[in-house]
Amino acid sequence: MAVKIDKGAALANLSLTPLIDIVFLLLIFFLVATRFAEEERELEVVLPDASEARPLTSKPRELFVNIDKDGRYYVTAKVVDLPQLQQILEAAYVNNPGRASVVIRADKRSRLEYTVAVINACKKAKIRDYRLTTKKVEGGRWKAPGLQSGG
């Protein structure tokens, strides 16, 4: 004896409204999260030149430390002093031991001592993966920003 299943009634009761709501919420979340990640790279600093700089192939998940020409430190778009920066770096190491990474973006008009202070803070916090950003000059033309490894 064959059993007859009415497929039309089962699909008619299925509502897609909650699924569409979830998709829109996820879309909004990722749009907002992407915006905050880009703010780290928007601070206007003039990067120094390096002939061996390589372009970024993907966006890394690092802690960005920006240094302006007056020697002020910026982390997550907030001005911090050196002791606060040290605490932030130590917290980054504790939260991600052995894999914490720092990108140092120093204005080329800033004094070297500010960059060295950030490198020293990284070493005190046991962070070995730190990088200095530069721009590559080729034939007198600016190329894509790249990273120089530190450590």
Residue pairs with C-beta under 8 A, 6 or more apart in sequence:
37 59
39 76
39 77
40 64
40 66
40 76
40 77
41 64
41 105
43 66
43 68
43 74
43 77
43 105
45 66
45 67
45 68
45 69
45 105
45 106
45 107
45 108
46 69
46 107
46 108
46 109
47 105
47 106
47 107
47 108
47 133
47 134
47 135
47 145
48 106
48 108
48 134
48 135
49 108
49 134
49 135
49 136
49 137
50 134
50 135
50 136
50 146
50 148
51 136
51 137
52 136
52 148
53 134
53 135
53 136
53 143
53 145
53 146
53 147
53 148
54 136
54 146
54 147
55 136
55 143
55 144
55 145
55 146
56 144
56 145
56 146
56 147
60 101
60 103
61 101
62 101
62 102
62 103
62 131
63 75
63 88
63 89
63 92
63 100
63 101
63 102
63 103
64 75
64 76
64 102
64 103
64 105
65 73
65 74
65 75
65 85
65 102
65 103
65 104
65 105
65 118
66 73
66 74
66 75
66 105
66 106
67 73
67 74
67 104
67 105
67 106
67 107
67 110
67 114
67 115
67 118
68 74
68 107
68 110
69 107
69 109
69 110
70 110
71 110
71 111
71 113
71 114
72 79
73 79
73 80
73 81
73 82
73 85
73 114
73 118
74 80
75 85
75 88
80 88
82 117
82 121
85 118
85 121
86 121
86 124
86 125
89 100
89 102
89 121
89 122
89 124
89 125
89 127
90 124
90 125
92 100
92 102
92 125
92 127
93 100
93 125
93 126
93 127
99 129
100 125
100 127
100 129
101 127
101 129
101 130
101 131
102 118
102 122
102 127
102 129
102 130
102 131
103 130
103 131
103 133
103 147
104 115
104 118
104 119
104 130
104 131
104 132
104 133
104 150
105 133
106 114
106 115
106 118
106 132
106 133
115 132
118 130
119 130
119 150
122 128
122 130
122 150
128 151
129 150
129 151
130 150
130 151
131 147
131 148
131 149
131 150
132 147
132 148
132 150
133 145
133 146
133 147
133 148
134 145
134 146
134 147
134 148
135 142
135 143
135 145
135 146
136 142
136 143
136 144
136 146
137 143
